[in-house]
Amino acid sequence: MLTTLSTPYTDTRAGDLGWALGLGPLPALARRTLELDGATVELRLLGASHQVLLEEDGRVCSETVACMTGSSTPLPLGVSRSTGDWEYDFAARVETLSPTAFASRAQELIELVSDHPGGLAGTFPGDAQAFTALLVQRPPGHVRWRTWHSYPQEGRLVSTRTRVARTGAGAGAAVTAPPDAVAALAAAAEHTASAR
């Protein structure tokens, strides 16, 4: 799903992003709710940032990556945490790309995520390369999502990868993403690495 966000792109920086677990829903510019074999996942675009709300059997996990003053941790490279109900693993990567590689990667990611059954991408008016994108999947035993935040004025792309499993979860679930979409994402990542 692709949407144009109803706000101009502001001159934020990748270094301004923070991370938080457990926040309640923040005002969203766009959102998409998906039912994934017993789990409800809400993907929320907050501008150049995101929030994912996962609910299963009355238990909620909330992840926020956004520019938040005083209420978050600076964006970590990795976090592994057990919260009692959930096993949570998070990783982030910041890439600096050449203008050509950045434009190519932005186009590939927007197309892949907007066509994916578990995707939500938002672009900003006035800059086709300014976007935030989220993609969620439900393989057996856990839920995982990837996100991308672009900063064209810096040529920087922030990507995150999250895996959440219920503590003691053993139930299997069907994969919601077609294998060709996963392969296409992997190919896009390899293409970008070779373009640098």
Beta strands, then each sheet from edge to edge (+ up, - down):
strand 1: 2-4
strand 2: 18-21
strand 3: 30-36
strand 4: 39-45
strand 5: 50-56
strand 6: 59-66
strand 7: 73-74
strand 8: 78-82
strand 9: 86-96
strand 10: 119-124
strand 11: 127-137
strand 12: 143-151
strand 13: 156-166
sheet 1: 1+ 10+ 11- 12+ 13- 9+ 8-
sheet 2: 3+ 4- 5+ 6- 2+ 7-
end
